[in-house]
């Protein structure tokens, strides 16, 4: 009986560290996911910066937003929805 009691105490002493380890593992996994997401965002932003840094980038961006130069005639092309 004493041996079973000692064994029970040892098992009870291991429970908090094991639960703490599991919690840390989950936290680390969330951190790794966040790092991957931020790396993808950084890659996207670097590509955007590269696109906006080249020659004619300001004009391309302005035209993408629908702006026209003075004296130009703007056209709107509407595509019928299906």
C-alpha positions as CSV (number, residue, x, y, z in Angstrom):
1,X,0.0,0.0,0.0
2,X,2.8,2.4,0.9
3,X,4.4,1.8,-2.5
4,X,1.1,2.6,-4.3
5,X,0.8,5.7,-2.2
6,X,4.4,6.8,-3.2
7,X,3.6,6.0,-6.8
8,X,0.4,8.1,-6.7
9,X,2.3,11.1,-5.2
10,X,5.0,10.8,-7.9
11,X,2.3,10.7,-10.6
12,X,0.6,13.8,-9.1
13,X,3.9,15.6,-9.0
14,X,4.3,15.1,-12.7
15,X,0.9,16.4,-13.8
16,X,1.6,20.2,-13.5
17,X,4.9,20.0,-15.5
18,X,3.3,17.9,-18.2
19,X,0.3,20.2,-18.6
20,X,2.7,23.2,-18.7
21,X,4.7,21.5,-21.4
22,X,1.6,20.9,-23.5
23,X,0.5,24.5,-23.1
24,X,4.0,25.7,-24.1
25,X,3.9,23.4,-27.1
26,X,0.6,24.9,-28.3
27,X,1.8,28.4,-27.7
28,X,5.0,27.7,-29.8
29,X,2.8,26.3,-32.6
30,X,0.7,29.4,-32.6
31,X,3.9,31.5,-32.7
32,X,5.3,29.5,-35.6
33,X,2.0,30.0,-37.5
34,X,2.2,33.7,-36.9
35,X,5.8,33.9,-38.0
36,X,4.9,32.1,-41.3
37,X,2.0,34.5,-41.8
38,X,4.2,37.5,-41.2
39,X,6.9,36.2,-43.6
40,X,4.2,35.8,-46.3
41,X,3.1,39.4,-45.6
42,X,6.7,40.7,-45.8
43,X,7.2,38.9,-49.2
44,X,3.9,40.5,-50.5
45,X,4.9,43.9,-49.2
46,X,8.4,43.7,-50.7
47,X,6.9,42.8,-54.1
48,X,4.5,45.7,-53.8
49,X,7.4,48.1,-52.9
50,X,9.4,46.8,-55.9
51,X,6.4,47.4,-58.1
52,X,5.9,50.9,-56.8
53,X,9.6,51.9,-57.0
54,X,10.1,51.4,-60.7
55,X,9.8,54.0,-63.4
56,X,6.3,54.9,-64.2
57,X,5.0,53.4,-61.0
58,X,3.1,56.5,-59.9
59,X,1.4,56.8,-63.2
60,X,0.4,53.1,-63.3
61,X,-1.0,53.3,-59.7
62,X,-2.9,56.5,-60.5
63,X,-4.4,54.9,-63.6
64,X,-5.3,51.8,-61.7
65,X,-7.2,54.1,-59.3
66,X,-9.1,55.5,-62.3
67,X,-7.2,58.8,-62.6
68,X,-6.5,60.5,-66.0
69,X,-4.1,63.2,-67.0
70,X,-5.4,66.7,-67.8
71,X,-6.8,66.8,-71.4
72,X,-7.5,63.0,-71.5
73,X,-11.0,61.8,-71.9
74,X,-12.0,59.1,-69.3
75,X,-13.9,56.1,-70.5
76,X,-15.9,53.7,-68.3
77,X,-16.3,50.2,-69.6
78,X,-19.0,48.2,-67.8
79,X,-19.1,44.4,-68.0
80,X,-22.6,42.9,-67.8
81,X,-23.0,40.6,-64.9
82,X,-24.1,37.0,-65.5
